[in-house]
Amino acid sequence: VLLAGAGLLIRSYLVVLGEHKGFAPSTSTMSINIEEQTPDAYRLRRELMHRIQRLPGVQAAGSIDDLPLSANEDLGFLVVEGYTSKLKQWVRARGTAGEYFRAMQIPLIAGRYLNDADIAARPFETEASVVVSESFAKRYFPGGNALDHRLGINGPAKSTIVGIVGDVRHSSLEEAPEPIVYAQNGSADSVVIRTLGSPEAI
């Protein structure tokens, strides 16, 4: 009985590991711990990201407020232009910086990725550019054609969707990917770095 149970457990574990995560793990990650939300701290984060991107051997570098599978969740009440809001209409919201999608090799399905020109202080609540996951586009727009539509999180629908990216399993490998909205806030703390050579050299 013990051997049979162990065999089933290992088999289930291997099945979970084989699930498509939606991203390729970056070769290096690190955290930036700057608690202050001041203009100087904001500039320091951006300068640090630019310095990392200029290092020889760095293919792409970016950051996000909560890494996938980190058990951290940021939820907000979603408002979609032309879509009747429902009770408890929550969505996962992620703030990014730099070349996060390229560093994690999250595929672009339509439109474009976010860049530094899209940085906004309150991107989910004001006029800004955002990117949504494929499952988000399919849930809220017929045929998944979400580009150029507007949405808001905890506020009116003022942010414009400029891109659709592949689904990422943020919460668990055992659960289907949940819809996600990404915005470029320029101050995310979890850095991901993809290197051309040995990450130890970087």
VEXBA-5443 format. One line per field, with one value per residue (C-alpha): residue number from 1; x, y, z. Coordinates in steps of 0.001 Angstrom, whole numbers, padded with zeros to 6 digits. Example, Ala and Ser with C-alpha at 12.3 -4.5 7.8 and 13.67 -1.06 7.14 Angstrom:
BEGIN
gulo = (1_2)
xx = (012300_013670)
yy = (-004500_-001060)
zz = (007800_007140)
This chain:
BEGIN
gulo = (1_2_3_4_5_6_7_8_9_10_11_12_13_14_15_16_17_18_19_20_21_22_23_24_25_26_27_28_29_30_31_32_33_34_35_36_37_38_39_40_41_42_43_44_45_46_47_48_49_50_51_52_53_54_55_56_57_58_59_60_61_62_63_64_65_66_67_68_69_70_71_72_73_74_75_76_77_78_79_80_81_82_83_84_85_86_87_88_89_90_91_92_93_94_95_96_97_98_99_100_101_102_103_104_105_106_107_108_109_110_111_112_113_114_115_116_117_118_119_120_121_122_123_124_125_126_127_128_129_130_131_132_133_134_135_136_137_138_139_140_141_142_143_144_145_146_147_148_149_150_151_152_153_154_155_156_157_158_159_160_161_162_163_164_165_166_167_168_169_170_171_172_173_174_175_176_177_178_179_180_181_182_183_184_185_186_187_188_189_190_191_192_193_194_195_196_197_198_199_200_201_202)
xx = (000000_002850_004628_001416_000667_004204_003983_000707_002091_005223_003135_000825_003846_005367_002057_001922_005529_004651_001867_002523_003369_003080_006609_010214_012023_014536_018159_018363_015931_016390_014383_014770_013699_013009_010019_009835_007353_009129_010319_013934_013114_011226_014228_016568_014523_014519_018254_018996_016920_018707_022099_021139_019910_023264_025365_027229_025465_022015_019474_016458_015666_012457_010492_007038_005431_004624_006498_004480_003889_005016_001651_001153_-002041_-003114_-006823_-008892_-012505_-012693_-014688_-014726_-016132_-019315_-019471_-022038_-020210_-021108_-020820_-017323_-015915_-012293_-009216_-005517_-003530_000237_002608_005667_008811_011476_011279_009459_007599_010735_012763_010136_009495_005755_004472_002829_-000446_-001675_-000747_002464_004328_004508_007558_008863_006755_003682_004695_001937_001785_-001702_-001986_-005054_-007076_-006085_-005565_-002775_-001840_-002325_-001804_-004186_-003803_-005409_-007971_-008987_-009549_-011633_-013755_-014710_-014585_-016257_-013573_-010881_-010550_-009694_-007325_-008201_-010951_-010817_-010901_-010440_-009514_-011023_-012097_-013630_-012620_-009843_-006944_-006584_-005662_-002656_-001595_-002629_-000100_-000148_-001707_000527_-000188_000374_-001399_-000880_000255_-002806_-005325_-006270_-004727_-006782_-007302_-004581_-004143_-000614_000420_003817_004384_008191_008665_008109_010407_010953_013628_013992_017107_017603_021237_022965_025682_026290_024094_026938_029012_026282)
yy = (000000_002368_001697_002138_005421_006687_005725_007607_010650_010737_010277_013140_015318_014671_015502_018835_019623_018884_021484_024434_027401_030057_031352_030192_030668_033486_032646_034987_036691_039124_041473_045224_046353_050081_050793_054529_055668_058947_060441_059656_056007_055810_057206_054812_051791_052949_053678_050266_048556_050476_049549_045863_046003_047464_044708_042563_039239_040426_039521_041054_042342_043477_043291_042592_043231_039537_036714_033785_030985_033227_032830_036616_038012_041562_041719_044686_045300_045218_047572_046791_049226_047784_044895_044805_044688_041895_041461_040348_040924_040712_040430_039883_043078_043111_046074_045578_047438_047100_044110_041736_039804_039232_038234_035613_034704_035237_035147_038155_037099_040439_044112_045012_044654_047480_049744_052675_055104_053455_054154_055771_056560_055000_052958_050928_053944_056611_056906_054451_051514_047991_044434_041562_037802_035581_034197_037767_038636_035515_036032_039667_040138_037993_036230_037552_040866_043046_045535_049232_048567_050245_048954_050144_048569_050136_053046_054076_052392_054734_052365_051199_047601_047669_044017_040439_037978_034278_032942_032497_030270_032772_031032_027301_024709_022666_025371_026836_030256_033181_036395_038971_042671_044096_047745_049421_051216_051315_050444_046695_044975_041407_041535_038840_038656_036510_036023_034863_033047_031873_033683_033360_035715_038350)
zz = (000000_000871_-002433_-004421_-002643_-003220_-006888_-007371_-005565_-007754_-010890_-009909_-009115_-012538_-014238_-012417_-013384_-016994_-017071_-019376_-017138_-019851_-019293_-019442_-016118_-016369_-015710_-012694_-010336_-007479_-005300_-004951_-001498_-001663_000533_-000111_-002751_-003496_-006803_-005808_-005112_-008395_-010312_-008486_-009592_-013220_-013193_-011679_-014365_-017132_-015685_-015573_-019178_-020309_-018732_-021311_-021736_-020653_-023312_-021549_-018080_-016477_-013264_-011876_-008520_-007900_-009626_-011017_-008490_-005616_-003806_-003838_-005351_-006188_-006999_-008108_-009100_-012891_-015104_-018839_-021369_-022900_-020420_-017617_-014300_-011924_-008172_-007135_-010639_-009534_-011729_-011118_-011739_-012254_-012424_-014647_-015661_-018336_-020687_-018363_-021075_-023158_-020111_-019198_-022857_-022512_-026111_-027751_-029397_-030739_-030543_-028743_-025462_-022929_-022729_-020683_-022716_-021149_-017548_-015511_-011805_-011443_-014645_-013665_-012601_-015146_-018901_-019706_-021926_-020586_-021803_-021045_-021051_-023677_-021222_-020321_-023983_-024572_-021457_-021990_-025781_-028484_-030510_-028171_-030050_-027049_-028698_-028419_-025873_-022482_-018914_-015375_-012059_-008948_-011128_-014474_-017748_-018931_-019709_-023331_-024202_-026578_-026455_-025720_-024287_-023528_-020345_-017303_-014328_-011532_-008675_-009115_-011649_-010753_-011684_-015050_-015808_-014539_-016557_-015871_-016651_-016876_-016701_-016848_-013545_-013723_-010060_-009697_-007194_-008458_-011171_-013845_-016035_-019133_-020083_-023235_-021326_-017794_-015240_-012722_-014892_-014700)
